[in-house]
Structures are given as structure tokens and as C-alpha cells.
Amino acid sequence: ALECDYVSSHLHEWIDLIFGYKQQGPTAVEAVNVFHHLFYEGQVDIYNINDPLKETATIGFINNFGQIPKQLFKKPHPPKRVRSRINGDQTSMSLPLGMACDKIFFHHLDNLRPSLVPVKELKEPVGQIVCTDKGIVAVEQNKVLIPPAWNKTFAWGYADLSCRLGTYESDKAVVVYECLSEWGQILCAICPNPKMVITGGTSTVICVWEVGASKEKAKSLNLKQALIGHTDTVTCLTASLAYHIVVSGSRDRTCIIWDLNKLAFVTQLRGHRAPVSALCINELTGDIVSCAGTYIHVWSINGNPIVSVNTFIGRSQQILCCCVSEMNEWDTQNVIVTGHSDGVVRFWRMEFLQVPETPAPKPADTMEMPDDCQDEHLGEEAQDDESSESDAEDQSASQDTKTKECQPQGKDSHRPRASSARAGLTAWSGDSGSDDSKRWSDQLSLDEKDGFVFVNYSENQSKVQLSLIQSGGGQACQTDIRHYNKLKTGYRWERQLVFRSKLTMHTAFDRKDNAHPAEVTALGISKDHSRILIGDSRGRVFSWSVSDQPGRSAADHWVKDEGMDNCSGCAARFSLTERRHHCRNCGQLFCQKCSRFQSEIKRLKISSPVRVCQNCYYNLQHECGTEEATRN
């Protein structure tokens, strides 16, 4: 009861009464929060009372009735972030009071609205993006921001192998550290806290440096510990203050988890097929995401593999950066975001799919082999996987701007949810996923073990009928109760990474309407998860947020106005009298005549009729008719 939403939403009012501005003064009188004057701090000095009887009585008052706590706040305390349910939506989430649930970006990946111009521009490729209460803070590559104020930077990559401490507002160096040259060239660095800097580079050693605490010692940078474990250049670093770990990635195709408190080795993450290029840690679950080449790997905090997927669709499509959504641990819609060298940002979601219980037997010749042969064999497998997945995604990419609906490839994969997936790539996962699904399955009842119960109310039911059902009057209206996606015989649940959506405007190389495409080098997510920030190799930072009116503002699949001069339907030339109109479904540009049709687009969660072209109109009407026939 103390952790319910109602208590959390009113917790700040209790703080105002006990410790805040309603403890004393006129506000206390209005809140009927007035007590005996002897109970308030500083109202009586018992050591200066000359009358022994009065002194004894005063001490007795205080001992028997207690003392009012010290007033800590003079202003109203801000409300706590609580779960809220808007318009009966059963998908609850942690949001500030007054903020609608439809502002979470990963809940509406199809309705993200891009900023038409960069929200911030730098001189060099973007290396880090941080969202603060004051705004967006971004720095170039070879720089890292120092928490918690984010107003200082630690820079490296200079010709003399020195590192410099500077301020964010100016490029002027406050302190120059020259003691790091003996450890070779630095390629990556992080600052878990303002007193610690961790560096890695060509020496294969991870150095933990301690920054002087006092102003006199602020110019000193002392080596606290050298962490040795990699056999090749260290390429990336990340840290988690919640779990007190540091993870390093290297060209030796391994990652190492280090204890941040003891500064000691914990475990090694092996199995990458290329040098590790990006790392991130989920602060809620402790899961570690490592990217190597075109592969995404997800590991538990103990180093056990959870799931992995190959994102290959082309030669120049390496993963350069990654991040994860951390709104709520229980939210199944959380995503992993990756930025690629082809200028595309892709979203991946961990889902349970049905796979055969008995996997294909492993060839005997691959059980034991030398390292050289094994690497060569893996390269051949990767090439085969990449070619097959490239053909699959190329085939679906041709229809992405029109339908954006793809099912997971393979006859043995079945989705456990009813949400329409935009695309699915062939994925493979570790054994830990199957163990978890088996353990969870054992905890279910006999009726629920083979699936789950799905309750659906018809759209024409009123709120009164729904309230009768909730209050026990379930006979007032009929409900459609069925077992949804029952587990098939010979199959088991397995976690896999499924491709959900992508962002291509401004940066993607395969879009002709992007005048200045660039590689995606940095990603950032706002604290309230209302927008995602994308930094590219041209130093631009773009912001993406949920559209207030889906279908009324620009979306990612829309072709830019300057991208076409003629109508896609009749080839009429656009002019002052012949305006450009976007088809809300396919995103192409049409004239007034070719885009005179209107229709709802359920795939994009557009419930009101919007402008579409003729082909999309007929396709949408056909889909609606098919759904109604299936429903009946």
C-alpha cells in the first residue's frame, strides 16, 4: 500500500507538512499544521531557564510529546515520478505528473517526428551527447564530459600524447596532463565520477586515474590502478555506477568486466566476430550490450550470453554507437538503439519467439578445431548469414516506405504478441534465454503454461459497460476471451532480438533527398525518454520526438520537399499553384489530384482520416476489409 501510485503521487505533500514550507508560518495555519510552541526547534533554550519547576515542565513536554523535525525546505517539494494511466490505457509507466504516456519515444517508433534543423552543431564528429535539466550538452570525439555538472571536459588525441582538462563553454585548456604519454596513444576514456578518469588505448592496458580533490591538487593526475587483460588495442569503455562495474572492449574481439570498487578482473566476454566498436550498460537490469562489426550481443551482468543478432545489410554498415532505453525494467517495449556507418539508426527489441525444441545437430568437424581454422570457419558462416540476411532485408526494404510490416523470417518463428512488427531479421540467442523461459514456464499454471489469456472488448462498448464488468457485472456485455498464441507441440519459447524500426532522415546514405548524409557516431536519450538525440560525423545533432498529431507533421518515411520536383503519380511539375502533398502512408510527394483520398492508418496509429495517395488508399481499404472478414 505504501508503494501504490496514489501514495507516490501525494508523497510531496507529506514532505511539505513535516519538513517543508507548510511546517511553520501562515501556510501551516492554512494546512491546520500548528502544534505547541515548545515542540518547534529553537523556540526554547532549556539551559537558560532559571525556574527549576518551569525547566522540569518544559523537559517533560518535550520528552513526552516529541519535537518537530528541523525545517529543511522553504519551497514546495517537487512531486515524485509516478505511474499513470491515461484514458484507461493499461500500459502504465513511470512519468512525471501531467505528462501523457504517449510521449515515450520507444512506444511510438512509427510516429517519431524529426527536427528539421540540427538542435546543436559542432566542428567535428559528435562523440557524446548528454541531456541535462538545462538542455542538450554535446562534445566532439576524443572528448568526454565530466559529471555531475557536465560543465568540464577531458580531452585526448593530441600529437604530444597529452590530455587536457577544459571547460565546456570554451576550447581553452585549464590543465594539461603530460604523464600519460608512457602508456601509449589513448583511444577512449570515460569519467564515472568527477574524481576518476579511466583511459584505454594502444598499450592494451586500462589505466584508472585519480584526479586531485582540492584546488591545489586539481592539476595532478595520479595512476590508481593499471588493469591488464586485453591482448590488443582497447577501443571502447563504459561504466555503470548502479552496478559498480566497468566494461572494456578491444580489437582482440573480447570484452572484460572489471569491478569499479576493487579495480579487479571479474569475467571476460568472448565470442565476438570482429573488434568491439561500441558498449553500453542498462542501469536498470545490468545487461551489457556490445557491438562488433555488424553484430549486437547482449550479456547478463554475470557475463552469460542472452541474445545476439547480425544486422548485416550491406558492406558499409558497421555499428559505431549504441544505447538502451531505461524507463522501466518491466516494460517489454524497451529497445536497443544502434547507430551505423550507413547513416541509419535502428531499433531492436528483445522478444520471445517459438523455436523448435531440438535444434539442428552441430557438425562434428566444428567441435574441436585450431583457432586459425575456427576463425576462418566463422568468417565463412558470417558471410553466408550476411548474404542471406542481406537478400531478405533488401526484399523487405523495397516495401518499407509503403507497408513497413514484415514478419520474422523462417518457418519456425512465431511472434508471441499481436503488435505488428515492422521487420524481423534472423537472430540467434544463447542457451540462457531458453533456461529462463523454461524456468518461467514452470511457474505458470497448467492452463497458462502453453500460452496466455487475452481479453479483448469490442470497440463499440461504452465506458459504463466496462465499469460494470470491473465491478462484477460481467454479464452486461460479452467479452472475447481466448488463449493467444498457444505454444505449439515441439516448440519452446526463446528470446531473440527483433528489428522494430529505423530512422533515416538527414543522415542515411541510401536516401536521395538527404543532401548531406553522414555516419551516426553518437546517441543520447532524454531523462524522460520523450526524445532521442542523434549525432553524426558532420558534427550535427538532430532530435526525434513523438508527434503530437500523427499524420499531420513530418515523419521519417516522408520524402523531403526539396527531394522531388514532380508528382509521383502523374508527373505534374510542382509550382506555386500546384502544391506538394505527402501521402501519410508511403511518404511520397503527390499533387492535389493524386492525393485527394483520405483513410485511417492503423499501422501508424492514426485513427482519423488523413491524406493518402490512390494506391495506398486501395491497399488500406483492402486491409480493413480483410480484418473485418477475419474478425467476423
Protein Blocks (a to p, Z undefined) as FASTA:
>chain_A
ZZmmklmmmmmmmmmmmmmmmlgcjklmmnopaccfklpghkacfklcmblklmmmmmmm
mmmnopadddfbfbdcddddddddeehiabdcdddehiafklpfklmmmlcccdfbdfbd
cfbdcfbdcddfkbccdddehiacddfkopaccdehifnlpacdddfkbmcdfbdcfklm
mnopafbdcdfbfkbccdddfkopacdddddfblmlmmpccdfbdcdfbfbdcfbdcddf
klopacdddfkopacdddfklopafbdcehiabdcfbdcddfknopacddehjaccdddf
kopafbdcdfbfbfblccfbdcddffbfklmkbccddddfkopacddddddddddfbdcd
ddfklmpccfklmmmmmmmmmmmmmmmmmmmmmmmmmmmmmnopacdehjkbccfbfbdc
fbdcdddddfklmmmmmmmmmmpcfklmnmccdddddfkbcfklmmmmmnopamlpccdd
ddehiacehiacddddddfbdcfehjamklmklmbgcddfbdcddfklpaccdddfkopa
cdddddfbghjaccfklccfklpcbdfklopacdfklccdddfklopacdfklmmpccdd
fknopabdcdddfklmmmmmmmmmmmmmmmZZ
